[in-house]
Amino acid sequence: METFNHFINGAAVAPASGEYIDTDNPYTGEVWGRIARGTAADVDAAAAAAAAAFPGWKATTPTARGKLLVKLAELIERDAEHLGEMEVRDNGKLIAEMGAQAKLTAEWYRYYGGLADKLEGSVIPLDRPGILNYTKHEPLGVVGLITAWNSPLLLLAWKLAAALAAGNTAVIKPSEFTSTSTLAFAELFGEAGFPPGIVNVVTGLGHECGQAMVDHPDIVKIAFTGSDTTGQRIYEGAAKNLKKVTLELGGKSPNIVFDDAEFEAAVMGVISGIFAATGQTCIAGSRALVHRSIHDAFVERLVEVAGSATIGDPMSYDTHVGPVTTEPQFQKVLDYIKIAQEGGATCVLGGDIYDGPGASGTRFVQPTVFTNVTNDMRIAQEEVFGPVLSVIPFDTEAEAITIANDINFGLAAGVWTQNLGRAMRASDALNAGTVWVNTYRAVGFNSPFGGWKRSGLGRESGIEGMMEYVQTKSVWMAQESSVANPFIMR
């Protein structure tokens, strides 16, 4: 049994309460470690360390901050295999994905390391002679970063790299289900040369240490990835103290297949959009909108390919679908399968627990496909966050767009067509922060990512992502030292 403590001011710190939370392996169901159960006292200590480190970090030149981030990127690449394996043990996602993700996170730190000294202000061309007006971008202060359990290090990189490059210090709370890789990653900061207190990690439950972060007076911004309901509570709590927020929330993304699409590519794109990561991704293409003329053939091929997936050990590179990460999420997925069946949808693949070859523990769900789905059904409107796909037919381009947009979410959308004009029209008409054409699940460190509607606020990655961690100051400077009589109007 391994024990993991908080990381505060450059060192491991036991929880003030002395209490710990068990963490298990989703593949085996076996408890293998315990993490510190943080409380408001631990958040106080972490926020104090970050606040004490902030003036020195702000005063560090942007170029120097950038060099440290580039050094950190090199260390991430060195340890990527180990970090990826830790994430698999914590969240049960495939090593093929998590190993690649761990290595990919380095690119965010490298990108923002290069961007750190390129965030320029402006000189404003005033109509008043003798006065210079310019703007500059300054860091916010101590920021609170709360990440989800599906991709801990990647989702953290989207926040932390930009925050540090801009000159902020951070208090991080990873999910209580997947905290260990973040703690291991935090140890790299000292090796890279960062001063203590720049980055702090407090582990524990959302309603305890997560809420304490939202309420803490020294934490001036919250960046959160997770469900829309939790995001709403964070937004409401942050509003009490006028904290800034970035919220990357849920989705119910449409993957639209037109009748002129490259058929086999579209099938593979729909499958990767929902069954990769066992459907446990906010951008999952969980609604496949398929033109009626190809619907039956498409579903037949979809079921054939999805049904051939190898289910089992996520540490094997031969596995295609792993377990559901948490027990509550496992039960939620099964509940939604039942809801779909009771609502009149037809299950043409899966629809139950998987206990066949390769299964271990109790958290495997068969890749599941429903047809005879209408967009007003709960299975089409609510985020499942599991390997469950709803197939909805359409007849016209206008109908496809209407169905796609008839949802409370707006995180992402996919379009499969060989018609350039249609691709452009659909991209313009879809209410989503990201639109993929003839591809799916593509993200990059230099491209902004975020949602519309209940899918969130703000943007992560790219230059826009860095702007979420600065505030703009306008400076006015008079050339002359004399001041005219203020009581004489001119």
C-alpha positions in Angstrom: 0.0 0.0 0.0 1.6 3.3 -1.2 0.8 6.5 0.6 0.7 9.9 -1.2 0.8 13.2 0.6 0.1 16.8 -0.5 2.8 18.7 -2.3 3.1 22.1 -0.7 6.0 24.6 -0.9 8.3 22.1 -2.7 7.8 19.2 -0.2 5.5 16.3 0.6 3.1 17.4 3.4 0.8 15.1 5.4 -2.9 16.1 5.6 -3.8 18.3 8.5 -6.6 15.9 9.4 -4.4 12.8 9.3 -7.0 11.1 7.0 -6.5 9.4 3.7 -8.6 8.1 0.8 -8.1 4.7 -0.8 -7.4 4.6 -4.5 -7.9 1.5 -6.6 -7.0 0.1 -10.0 -10.1 0.2 -12.2 -8.9 -2.9 -14.1 -8.6 -5.2 -11.1 -10.7 -3.3 -8.6 -7.9 -3.7 -6.0 -7.0 -0.9 -3.7 -3.2 -0.2 -4.1 -2.7 3.2 -2.5 -4.0 6.0 -0.4 -4.0 9.7 -1.0 -4.2 12.6 1.5 -7.7 13.8 2.3 -7.3 17.5 2.1 -9.4 20.0 4.0 -9.6 23.8 4.2 -6.5 23.8 6.5 -4.4 22.2 3.7 -5.7 24.6 1.1 -4.8 27.5 3.5 -1.2 26.1 3.6 -1.0 25.7 -0.1 -2.5 29.1 -0.9 -0.1 30.7 1.6 2.9 29.1 -0.1 1.7 30.2 -3.5 1.0 33.7 -2.3 4.4 34.0 -0.8 6.1 32.8 -4.0 4.0 35.0 -6.3 6.0 38.3 -6.0 9.3 36.7 -6.9 7.8 34.7 -9.7 6.0 37.8 -11.1 9.3 39.6 -11.0 11.1 36.8 -12.8 11.6 37.9 -16.4 9.3 36.2 -18.9 12.3 34.8 -20.8 13.6 33.2 -17.6 10.1 31.7 -16.9 10.0 30.4 -20.4 13.4 28.7 -20.0 12.2 26.9 -16.9 9.1 25.7 -18.7 11.2 24.3 -21.6 13.4 22.5 -19.1 10.2 21.1 -17.5 9.1 19.8 -20.9 12.3 17.9 -21.3 11.8 16.2 -17.9 8.2 15.3 -18.8 9.5 13.6 -22.0 12.1 11.7 -20.0 9.5 10.4 -17.5 6.5 10.1 -19.9 6.4 6.3 -19.8 6.4 6.2 -16.0 3.8 9.0 -15.8 1.6 7.3 -18.4 1.7 4.0 -16.5 0.7 5.7 -13.3 -2.3 7.2 -15.0 -3.4 3.8 -16.4 -3.2 2.3 -12.9 -5.3 5.2 -11.6 -7.9 5.6 -14.3 -7.9 2.4 -16.3 -7.5 4.1 -19.7 -5.4 2.5 -22.4 -1.6 2.7 -22.1 -1.5 3.4 -25.8 -3.4 6.6 -25.1 -2.1 7.6 -21.7 1.5 7.0 -22.6 1.2 9.2 -25.7 -0.8 11.8 -23.7 1.9 12.0 -21.0 4.5 12.7 -23.6 2.3 15.1 -25.5 1.8 17.2 -22.3 5.4 18.3 -22.7 4.4 20.3 -25.9 2.1 22.6 -23.9 5.0 23.6 -21.5 7.4 24.0 -24.4 4.8 26.1 -26.4 4.0 28.4 -23.5 7.7 28.5 -22.6 8.3 30.1 -26.0 5.2 32.3 -25.7 6.1 33.7 -22.2 8.1 36.6 -23.5 6.0 37.3 -26.5 2.8 38.5 -24.8 3.0 42.2 -25.9 1.0 45.2 -25.0 0.0 48.1 -27.3 0.6 51.8 -27.7 -2.7 53.5 -28.1 -2.9 56.3 -30.7 -4.6 59.0 -28.7 -6.1 62.2 -30.0 -4.5 64.1 -27.1 -1.0 65.4 -27.7 1.6 65.2 -25.1 0.2 61.9 -23.5 1.6 58.4 -24.0 -1.0 55.6 -23.4 0.1 52.0 -23.4 -1.1 48.7 -22.2 0.6 45.8 -20.5 -0.5 42.3 -19.4 0.1 41.3 -15.8 -0.5 38.0 -14.0 -3.6 37.5 -11.8 -1.9 36.0 -8.7 -2.7 32.7 -7.1 -4.8 30.5 -9.4 -6.7 27.3 -8.4 -6.7 24.5 -11.0 -9.1 21.6 -10.6 -8.8 18.7 -13.0 -10.9 15.7 -14.0 -10.0 12.0 -13.7 -10.0 11.1 -17.4 -6.8 12.8 -18.5 -5.2 14.3 -15.4 -1.8 15.5 -16.7 -3.0 16.6 -20.1 -5.9 18.6 -18.7 -3.6 20.1 -16.1 -1.1 21.2 -18.8 -3.8 23.1 -20.7 -4.2 25.2 -17.5 -0.9 25.2 -15.7 1.5 25.9 -18.6 -0.3 29.1 -19.6 -0.7 30.2 -15.9 3.0 29.8 -15.1 4.1 31.4 -18.4 2.0 34.5 -17.5 3.6 34.8 -14.1 1.0 33.2 -11.8 1.5 30.7 -9.0 -0.9 27.7 -8.5 -2.8 25.5 -6.2 -3.8 22.3 -7.9 -6.5 19.8 -6.9 -6.6 16.7 -9.1 -9.6 14.3 -9.0 -9.6 12.1 -5.9 -9.8 9.1 -8.2 -6.6 10.0 -10.2 -4.2 12.1 -8.0 -0.9 10.1 -8.1 0.4 11.1 -11.5 -0.1 14.8 -10.7 1.9 14.4 -7.4 4.7 12.6 -9.3 4.7 15.3 -11.9 4.9 18.1 -9.2 8.2 16.7 -8.0 9.7 17.6 -11.4 9.4 21.3 -10.7 12.2 21.4 -8.2 14.5 19.4 -10.6 13.7 21.9 -13.4 14.8 24.8 -11.1 11.4 26.3 -10.1 11.5 28.0 -6.7 9.3 26.3 -4.0 5.7 27.4 -3.7 5.2 28.1 -7.4 3.2 24.9 -7.8 1.3 23.2 -5.0 -0.9 20.2 -5.0 -3.7 19.4 -2.5 -5.6 16.1 -2.9 -9.0 15.2 -1.6 -12.7 15.4 -2.2 -14.4 18.1 -4.2 -16.8 19.2 -1.5 -14.0 19.6 1.0 -10.7 20.9 -0.4 -12.2 21.8 -3.9 -14.8 24.0 -2.3 -12.2 25.5 0.0 -10.3 26.5 -3.1 -13.3 28.2 -4.5 -14.0 30.0 -1.3 -10.4 31.0 -0.5 -9.8 34.8 -0.5 -6.2 34.5 -1.8 -7.1 32.3 -4.8 -8.2 34.8 -7.5 -9.2 32.5 -10.3 -10.5 29.0 -10.7 -10.0 26.8 -13.8 -12.0 23.7 -13.8 -12.6 20.7 -16.0 -15.5 18.4 -15.2 -19.3 18.1 -15.3 -21.6 21.0 -16.1 -23.4 20.6 -12.8 -20.2 20.9 -10.8 -19.0 23.7 -13.1 -22.2 25.6 -12.3 -21.7 25.3 -8.6 -18.1 26.5 -9.0 -19.3 29.5 -11.1 -21.9 30.4 -8.4 -19.3 30.1 -5.6 -16.7 32.1 -7.5 -19.2 34.9 -8.2 -19.5 35.6 -4.5 -15.9 36.9 -4.5 -15.9 38.0 -8.1 -13.2 35.4 -9.0 -12.4 34.8 -12.6 -13.2 31.4 -14.0 -12.4 29.1 -16.9 -14.8 26.2 -17.1 -14.3 23.3 -19.5 -17.4 21.2 -19.0 -19.4 18.4 -20.6 -20.6 17.7 -24.1 -23.0 15.7 -26.1 -21.2 16.2 -29.4 -22.8 15.4 -32.8 -20.7 13.5 -35.4 -22.5 14.2 -38.7 -22.1 11.7 -41.6 -23.4 13.0 -44.9 -24.2 10.7 -47.8 -21.2 11.8 -49.8 -18.7 11.0 -46.9 -15.8 8.7 -47.4 -17.7 5.7 -46.0 -15.0 3.7 -44.3 -13.2 6.8 -42.9 -16.5 8.0 -41.4 -17.2 4.7 -39.8 -13.7 4.7 -38.2 -14.1 8.3 -37.2 -17.4 7.7 -35.5 -16.0 4.7 -33.6 -12.9 6.5 -32.5 -15.0 9.5 -31.5 -17.0 7.5 -28.9 -15.3 4.2 -28.1 -11.7 5.5 -27.7 -11.0 6.2 -24.0 -14.1 4.0 -23.3 -16.2 7.1 -24.1 -14.8 8.8 -21.1 -14.0 12.1 -22.7 -15.8 15.4 -22.8 -15.5 15.6 -26.6 -17.0 12.1 -27.2 -19.0 12.0 -30.4 -21.9 10.3 -28.6 -24.5 11.3 -31.2 -23.9 9.9 -34.7 -26.2 11.8 -37.1 -26.3 9.7 -40.3 -28.0 10.5 -43.6 -31.0 8.2 -44.0 -29.8 6.9 -47.4 -26.8 5.3 -45.9 -28.1 4.7 -42.4 -28.6 1.0 -42.5 -25.4 0.2 -44.2 -23.5 2.5 -41.9 -24.9 1.0 -38.8 -24.2 -2.5 -40.1 -20.5 -1.7 -40.6 -20.4 0.3 -37.4 -21.6 -2.7 -35.4 -19.2 -5.0 -37.2 -16.1 -2.9 -36.4 -17.1 -1.9 -32.9 -18.1 -5.4 -32.1 -14.6 -6.6 -32.9 -12.9 -4.5 -30.3 -10.6 -6.3 -27.8 -11.7 -5.6 -24.2 -9.4 -6.1 -21.3 -6.2 -5.1 -19.7 -5.5 -1.4 -20.3 -1.8 -2.0 -19.9 -1.8 -4.1 -23.1 -1.2 -2.4 -26.4 -3.6 -5.0 -27.9 -6.5 -3.7 -25.9 -9.0 -1.4 -27.6 -11.5 -0.8 -24.8 -10.7 -0.7 -21.1 -12.7 -0.5 -17.9 -14.8 2.5 -16.7 -12.7 4.5 -14.3 -14.9 4.8 -11.2 -17.6 2.7 -9.6 -20.1 5.6 -9.6 -19.4 6.2 -13.3 -19.8 2.5 -14.0 -23.2 2.5 -12.4 -24.2 5.7 -14.2 -23.4 4.2 -17.6 -25.5 1.1 -16.9 -28.3 3.4 -15.7 -28.3 5.3 -19.0 -28.3 2.1 -21.0 -31.5 1.1 -19.1 -32.9 4.6 -19.7 -32.3 4.3 -23.4 -34.0 0.9 -23.6 -37.0 2.0 -21.5 -37.3 5.2 -23.7 -37.8 3.1 -26.9 -34.3 3.0 -28.4 -33.1 -0.2 -30.0 -29.8 -1.7 -28.8 -28.0 -3.2 -31.8 -24.7 -3.8 -30.0 -23.7 -4.4 -26.4 -26.0 -3.0 -23.8 -24.6 -4.8 -20.8 -21.7 -5.5 -18.4 -18.8 -7.2 -20.1 -17.5 -10.3 -18.3 -15.9 -12.2 -21.1 -12.2 -12.9 -21.9 -9.9 -10.2 -20.6 -12.3 -8.9 -18.0 -11.0 -8.4 -14.5 -12.8 -6.7 -11.7 -16.3 -5.4 -12.3 -16.2 -2.2 -14.3 -16.4 -3.3 -17.9 -19.2 -2.1 -20.2 -19.7 -3.5 -23.6 -19.4 -1.0 -26.5 -23.0 -0.1 -27.0 -24.9 1.3 -30.0 -28.5 2.4 -30.0 -30.7 3.0 -33.1 -34.3 4.3 -33.3 -33.1 7.3 -31.3 -34.8 10.6 -31.5 -33.1 13.8 -30.4 -35.6 14.4 -27.6 -34.7 11.2 -25.7 -32.6 11.5 -22.6 -30.0 9.2 -24.1 -29.6 11.9 -26.8 -29.7 14.9 -24.6 -27.7 13.9 -21.5 -24.0 13.2 -21.2 -23.3 9.5 -20.4 -19.5 9.6 -20.3 -19.1 6.0 -21.3 -19.0 3.7 -24.4 -22.6 4.4 -25.5 -23.5 5.7 -29.0 -26.8 7.0 -30.2 -27.4 6.9 -34.0 -30.0 9.4 -35.3 -31.0 9.6 -39.0 -31.6 12.8 -41.0 -32.7 13.6 -44.5 -31.4 17.1 -45.3 -28.4 19.3 -44.4 -30.7 21.7 -42.6 -32.2 19.0 -40.6 -28.8 17.7 -39.5 -27.7 21.1 -38.3 -31.0 21.6 -36.4 -30.6 18.2 -34.7 -26.9 18.9 -33.9 -27.7 22.3 -32.3 -30.8 21.1 -30.4 -28.8 20.4 -27.2 -27.7 22.3 -24.1 -24.1 21.6 -24.8 -21.7 23.0 -27.4 -18.2 21.6 -26.9 -17.4 19.9 -30.3 -18.9 18.6 -33.5 -17.7 16.4 -36.4 -18.6 16.7 -40.1 -17.9 13.9 -42.6 -18.4 15.0 -46.2 -16.4 15.4 -49.5 -18.3 18.6 -50.4 -16.2 21.6 -49.5 -19.2 24.0 -49.6 -21.2 21.8 -47.3 -18.2 21.5 -44.9 -17.9 25.3 -44.7 -21.6 25.8 -44.3 -21.8 23.2 -41.5 -18.8 24.6 -39.7 -20.3 28.0 -39.7 -23.8 26.8 -38.6 -22.8 24.4 -35.8 -22.9 25.8 -32.3 -19.7 24.4 -30.9 -16.3 25.6 -29.8 -14.5 23.0 -32.0 -15.6 21.6 -35.4 -13.7 18.8 -37.0 -14.2 18.0 -40.7 -13.2 14.5 -41.8 -11.4 13.9 -38.5 -12.2 13.8 -34.8 -10.6 14.3 -31.4 -7.8 16.4 -32.8 -6.4 18.9 -30.3 -3.2 21.0 -30.2 -1.2 23.2 -27.9 -1.5 26.2 -30.2 -5.2 25.9 -31.0 -7.8 27.3 -28.6 -10.2 24.9 -27.1 -13.5 25.5 -25.1 -17.2 25.2 -25.2 -20.4 27.1 -25.9 -23.6 27.0 -23.8 -23.3 24.6 -20.9 -20.0 23.2 -22.2 -18.1 26.0 -20.5 -16.6 29.5 -20.4 -13.2 30.7 -21.6 -10.6 29.0 -23.7 -7.6 26.8 -23.1 -4.5 26.3 -25.3 -3.1 28.7 -27.8 -2.6 32.5 -27.3 -6.2 32.8 -26.1 -5.5 30.3 -23.4 -2.7 32.5 -22.0 -5.0 35.6 -22.0 -7.2 33.8 -19.5 -4.4 34.2 -16.9 -3.6 37.9 -17.3 -5.2 41.2 -16.7 -4.6 44.2 -18.8 -3.4 47.5 -17.3 -3.7 50.8 -19.1 -0.9 53.3 -18.4 -1.2 57.1 -19.1 1.9 59.2 -19.1 2.0 63.0 -19.6 5.1 64.4 -21.2 4.8 67.7 -19.4 5.0 68.1 -15.6 2.8 71.1 -15.4 -1.0 70.7 -15.0 -3.5 73.3 -16.2 -5.9 75.0 -13.9 -8.7 72.4 -13.5 -11.4 75.1 -12.9 -10.8 76.7 -16.3 -12.7 74.9 -19.1 -10.9 74.5 -22.4 
